[in-house]
Amino acid sequence: MSPRGSNRAERITATLLLVAALAGPARPDDLDSVAGELLRRLEDDRWEVREDATRRLAALMPDVLPHLLLARDAGGEETRMRVQWILGPIRLDPDGRILQWAISARASSEYSAEGWSAIKATGEPDTPVAGDHPTAWASREADGGVETLELEFRHAVVPVRIRVHESFNPGAVVRIEAQAGENAPLVLWEGKDATAAPLGVLDVELAPAPGPVRKIRLVLDTRLVAGWNEIDAVDLVGGIAPASRDSTVSPVPAREEAVREAVEARRLEIERLRTEIERLEKEIHELVAGGGK
């Protein structure tokens, strides 16, 4: 066979090896495989492939966080830049757990649609001193009984700890729950809120949860502490362990869809490579039949 034919054969061998690497089990829960492939695509020559892989990896957060942290430290320049963009403002504690401020909130009642509204409990604390300030959430009535504040976080995590920043008349929180879709709320903590006036943080360890959640609900008994009981911010600490198969916590559709899309992209890539192999085999056959000229 001529050198030209030999080069064609080498190209086929390389393509076959790539197909073998991609053709592993395509299970939607095979995050290691999917994350590895998407990280490789961050260095693809085609801009649109890199953009697509970036979007898919972002949708898979926080499940792929360990992969991203490794890639950020050891990947190529393009990979490091894109991984850093995905990680963005994520905060990690010394144990590698994710810390998050709430991104949205709703309450059983709120003092007004602007100041003291539920949305004031999102983001970082912005009520610097204790007092009745419109930068924190307050219920419509003071001392009216049971009130709830439901908070949503960007990433679904297995909750391990929570810090409730109480800015006025603290001490009314009696229960903390995980809101699991249509399922009954899962009680993560219940007890006496010992946060001291005038301003403080209820910092409690949470009971084990069967899987990751994005929504947390605070239950307050506003009769326990006279006056409006105001909450400025809520910081959720969580791990990234996957949910068990019998988990009662609802999955996150965006992550599931991203995994399915990534698996489908892998299947299409395999098909493309197989087509390329067939084309190269035909060329080699023609070269051999023609005497290698």
QUIWO-V28835 format. One record per pair of residues at least 6 apart in sequence whose C-alpha atoms are under 7 Angstrom apart, sorted by the first residue. I is the first residue (numbers start at 1). GAP is how many residues later the second one is. D is the distance in Angstrom with one decimal. If there is no record, write none. Layout:
BEGIN
i->[I | I]
gap->[GAP | GAP]
d->[D | D]
END
This chain:
BEGIN
i->[1 | 1 | 2 | 5 | 5 | 5 | 8 | 8 | 12 | 12 | 15 | 15 | 19 | 19 | 22 | 22 | 26 | 28 | 28 | 28 | 34 | 34 | 35 | 35 | 38 | 38 | 41 | 41 | 41 | 42 | 42 | 42 | 42 | 42 | 43 | 43 | 43 | 44 | 54 | 56 | 58 | 59 | 59 | 59 | 60 | 60 | 61 | 62 | 62 | 63 | 68 | 71 | 71 | 72 | 72 | 72 | 91 | 91 | 92 | 92 | 93 | 97 | 97 | 97 | 98 | 98 | 98 | 99 | 99 | 99 | 99 | 100 | 100 | 100 | 100 | 101 | 101 | 101 | 101 | 101 | 101 | 101 | 102 | 102 | 102 | 102 | 102 | 102 | 102 | 103 | 103 | 103 | 103 | 103 | 104 | 104 | 104 | 104 | 105 | 105 | 105 | 105 | 105 | 105 | 106 | 106 | 106 | 106 | 106 | 107 | 107 | 107 | 107 | 108 | 108 | 108 | 109 | 109 | 110 | 110 | 110 | 110 | 110 | 110 | 110 | 111 | 111 | 111 | 111 | 115 | 115 | 116 | 116 | 116 | 116 | 116 | 117 | 117 | 118 | 120 | 120 | 120 | 120 | 121 | 121 | 121 | 121 | 121 | 121 | 122 | 123 | 124 | 125 | 125 | 126 | 126 | 127 | 127 | 127 | 127 | 130 | 130 | 130 | 130 | 131 | 131 | 132 | 135 | 136 | 136 | 136 | 137 | 137 | 137 | 138 | 138 | 138 | 138 | 142 | 142 | 142 | 143 | 143 | 143 | 143 | 143 | 144 | 144 | 145 | 145 | 145 | 146 | 146 | 146 | 146 | 147 | 147 | 147 | 148 | 148 | 148 | 148 | 149 | 149 | 149 | 150 | 150 | 150 | 150 | 151 | 151 | 151 | 152 | 152 | 152 | 153 | 153 | 154 | 155 | 156 | 156 | 156 | 157 | 157 | 157 | 157 | 157 | 157 | 158 | 158 | 158 | 158 | 158 | 158 | 158 | 158 | 159 | 159 | 159 | 159 | 159 | 159 | 160 | 160 | 160 | 160 | 161 | 161 | 161 | 161 | 161 | 161 | 162 | 162 | 162 | 162 | 162 | 162 | 163 | 163 | 163 | 163 | 163 | 163 | 163 | 164 | 164 | 164 | 164 | 164 | 164 | 165 | 165 | 165 | 165 | 165 | 165 | 165 | 166 | 166 | 166 | 166 | 166 | 166 | 167 | 167 | 167 | 167 | 167 | 168 | 168 | 168 | 168 | 169 | 169 | 169 | 169 | 169 | 169 | 169 | 170 | 170 | 170 | 170 | 170 | 171 | 171 | 171 | 171 | 172 | 172 | 172 | 172 | 172 | 172 | 172 | 173 | 173 | 173 | 173 | 173 | 174 | 174 | 174 | 174 | 174 | 174 | 174 | 175 | 175 | 175 | 175 | 175 | 176 | 176 | 176 | 176 | 176 | 176 | 176 | 177 | 177 | 177 | 177 | 177 | 177 | 177 | 177 | 178 | 178 | 178 | 178 | 178 | 178 | 178 | 178 | 179 | 179 | 179 | 179 | 179 | 180 | 180 | 180 | 181 | 188 | 188 | 189 | 189 | 193 | 195 | 195 | 210 | 210 | 210 | 210 | 210 | 211 | 211 | 211 | 211 | 211 | 212 | 212 | 213 | 222 | 287]
gap->[287 | 291 | 290 | 279 | 282 | 287 | 272 | 276 | 265 | 268 | 258 | 262 | 251 | 254 | 244 | 248 | 237 | 231 | 232 | 235 | 228 | 229 | 29 | 32 | 15 | 19 | 8 | 9 | 12 | 8 | 11 | 12 | 36 | 37 | 7 | 35 | 36 | 6 | 28 | 202 | 28 | 195 | 196 | 199 | 195 | 198 | 94 | 93 | 178 | 177 | 15 | 8 | 9 | 8 | 11 | 12 | 7 | 8 | 6 | 7 | 6 | 140 | 141 | 142 | 139 | 140 | 141 | 136 | 137 | 138 | 139 | 53 | 135 | 136 | 137 | 21 | 22 | 23 | 52 | 133 | 134 | 135 | 20 | 21 | 49 | 50 | 51 | 132 | 133 | 19 | 20 | 49 | 50 | 51 | 15 | 18 | 47 | 48 | 13 | 14 | 17 | 45 | 46 | 47 | 12 | 13 | 43 | 44 | 45 | 11 | 41 | 42 | 43 | 39 | 40 | 41 | 30 | 31 | 6 | 7 | 8 | 27 | 28 | 29 | 30 | 6 | 27 | 28 | 29 | 19 | 20 | 18 | 19 | 20 | 21 | 22 | 20 | 21 | 19 | 15 | 16 | 17 | 112 | 15 | 16 | 110 | 111 | 112 | 113 | 111 | 110 | 109 | 107 | 108 | 9 | 106 | 8 | 9 | 40 | 105 | 37 | 38 | 68 | 69 | 36 | 37 | 36 | 97 | 94 | 95 | 96 | 93 | 94 | 95 | 90 | 91 | 92 | 93 | 80 | 85 | 86 | 79 | 80 | 83 | 84 | 85 | 78 | 79 | 76 | 77 | 78 | 73 | 74 | 75 | 76 | 72 | 73 | 74 | 69 | 70 | 71 | 72 | 68 | 69 | 70 | 65 | 66 | 67 | 68 | 64 | 65 | 66 | 62 | 63 | 64 | 61 | 62 | 60 | 59 | 56 | 57 | 58 | 55 | 56 | 57 | 81 | 82 | 83 | 51 | 53 | 54 | 55 | 80 | 81 | 82 | 83 | 47 | 50 | 77 | 78 | 79 | 80 | 45 | 46 | 77 | 78 | 43 | 44 | 45 | 75 | 76 | 77 | 41 | 42 | 43 | 73 | 74 | 75 | 38 | 39 | 40 | 41 | 71 | 72 | 73 | 37 | 38 | 39 | 69 | 70 | 71 | 35 | 36 | 37 | 66 | 67 | 68 | 69 | 33 | 34 | 35 | 64 | 65 | 66 | 32 | 33 | 63 | 64 | 65 | 30 | 31 | 61 | 62 | 28 | 29 | 56 | 58 | 59 | 60 | 61 | 25 | 26 | 27 | 29 | 59 | 22 | 23 | 24 | 54 | 21 | 48 | 49 | 50 | 52 | 53 | 57 | 20 | 45 | 46 | 47 | 48 | 16 | 17 | 18 | 19 | 45 | 46 | 47 | 14 | 15 | 16 | 43 | 44 | 11 | 12 | 13 | 14 | 41 | 42 | 43 | 8 | 9 | 10 | 11 | 12 | 39 | 40 | 41 | 7 | 8 | 9 | 10 | 35 | 37 | 38 | 39 | 6 | 7 | 36 | 37 | 38 | 33 | 69 | 70 | 69 | 18 | 19 | 17 | 18 | 9 | 6 | 7 | 33 | 34 | 37 | 38 | 39 | 31 | 32 | 33 | 36 | 38 | 31 | 37 | 36 | 7 | 6]
d->[6.7 | 5.7 | 5.1 | 6.0 | 6.5 | 6.6 | 6.7 | 6.6 | 6.0 | 6.6 | 6.7 | 6.9 | 5.9 | 6.7 | 6.8 | 6.8 | 6.0 | 5.7 | 5.7 | 6.8 | 6.4 | 6.8 | 6.5 | 7.0 | 5.2 | 6.9 | 6.5 | 5.7 | 6.1 | 4.6 | 6.2 | 6.9 | 6.8 | 5.5 | 6.7 | 6.3 | 6.3 | 6.1 | 6.7 | 5.7 | 5.6 | 6.5 | 5.6 | 6.1 | 4.9 | 6.4 | 6.8 | 6.1 | 6.4 | 5.9 | 6.1 | 7.0 | 6.6 | 4.6 | 6.0 | 6.8 | 5.9 | 5.3 | 4.8 | 5.8 | 6.9 | 6.5 | 5.6 | 5.1 | 5.7 | 5.4 | 6.3 | 6.6 | 5.7 | 4.6 | 6.7 | 6.8 | 5.5 | 5.2 | 6.6 | 6.5 | 5.1 | 6.1 | 6.8 | 5.9 | 4.8 | 6.5 | 4.7 | 5.7 | 5.9 | 5.5 | 4.7 | 6.3 | 7.0 | 5.4 | 6.2 | 5.9 | 5.4 | 6.4 | 6.2 | 6.0 | 5.9 | 5.2 | 5.5 | 5.3 | 6.6 | 5.6 | 4.4 | 6.1 | 5.2 | 6.9 | 6.0 | 5.4 | 6.7 | 5.7 | 5.6 | 4.4 | 6.0 | 5.8 | 5.3 | 6.6 | 5.2 | 5.5 | 6.6 | 5.2 | 6.3 | 7.0 | 5.7 | 4.3 | 4.7 | 6.2 | 5.7 | 5.2 | 3.9 | 4.3 | 6.4 | 4.6 | 6.2 | 5.2 | 4.3 | 5.1 | 5.1 | 6.7 | 5.1 | 5.6 | 4.9 | 5.3 | 6.5 | 5.8 | 5.6 | 6.0 | 4.8 | 4.5 | 6.8 | 5.6 | 6.3 | 6.0 | 5.6 | 5.2 | 6.6 | 7.0 | 5.9 | 6.9 | 6.9 | 6.5 | 5.1 | 5.7 | 5.7 | 5.1 | 6.5 | 5.2 | 6.2 | 6.8 | 5.9 | 5.3 | 4.2 | 5.3 | 5.2 | 6.3 | 6.3 | 6.3 | 4.8 | 6.9 | 6.8 | 5.3 | 4.7 | 4.7 | 4.5 | 6.1 | 6.2 | 6.9 | 6.1 | 6.4 | 5.3 | 5.1 | 5.4 | 6.9 | 5.5 | 4.5 | 6.2 | 6.0 | 5.2 | 6.4 | 6.7 | 5.5 | 4.6 | 6.1 | 5.6 | 5.1 | 6.7 | 6.8 | 5.7 | 4.2 | 6.3 | 5.5 | 5.3 | 6.1 | 5.5 | 4.5 | 6.5 | 5.1 | 6.4 | 6.9 | 6.2 | 5.2 | 4.7 | 4.5 | 4.3 | 5.5 | 6.7 | 5.0 | 5.5 | 5.5 | 6.4 | 5.6 | 4.1 | 6.3 | 5.0 | 5.0 | 6.1 | 6.6 | 6.9 | 6.8 | 7.0 | 6.0 | 4.2 | 6.5 | 6.0 | 5.1 | 5.9 | 5.2 | 5.8 | 4.5 | 5.2 | 6.3 | 5.0 | 6.8 | 5.9 | 5.8 | 6.7 | 5.8 | 4.7 | 5.9 | 6.1 | 5.5 | 4.4 | 6.7 | 5.7 | 5.0 | 6.5 | 5.4 | 5.0 | 6.5 | 6.2 | 4.6 | 6.5 | 6.1 | 4.5 | 6.6 | 5.9 | 5.5 | 5.2 | 6.0 | 5.9 | 5.5 | 5.8 | 5.9 | 4.5 | 5.9 | 4.7 | 6.6 | 5.6 | 5.8 | 6.0 | 6.1 | 6.0 | 5.6 | 5.0 | 6.2 | 6.3 | 6.5 | 6.6 | 6.5 | 4.9 | 6.8 | 5.9 | 6.6 | 5.9 | 6.8 | 5.9 | 4.7 | 5.8 | 5.3 | 6.5 | 6.3 | 5.2 | 5.4 | 5.6 | 5.8 | 6.0 | 6.7 | 5.6 | 6.8 | 5.9 | 4.3 | 6.5 | 5.8 | 5.6 | 6.0 | 6.4 | 5.9 | 5.5 | 6.5 | 5.6 | 4.3 | 6.6 | 6.1 | 5.1 | 6.1 | 5.6 | 5.1 | 6.4 | 5.8 | 4.8 | 6.2 | 5.9 | 5.3 | 4.4 | 5.2 | 7.0 | 5.7 | 5.0 | 6.5 | 5.7 | 5.0 | 6.5 | 6.7 | 6.8 | 6.0 | 4.7 | 6.2 | 5.0 | 6.7 | 5.3 | 5.7 | 6.5 | 6.8 | 4.9 | 5.5 | 5.6 | 5.1 | 4.8 | 5.6 | 6.3 | 6.8 | 6.1 | 5.5 | 6.2 | 6.5 | 5.3 | 6.9 | 6.8 | 6.4 | 3.9 | 6.4 | 6.0 | 5.9 | 6.1 | 7.0 | 6.8 | 6.6 | 6.7]
END
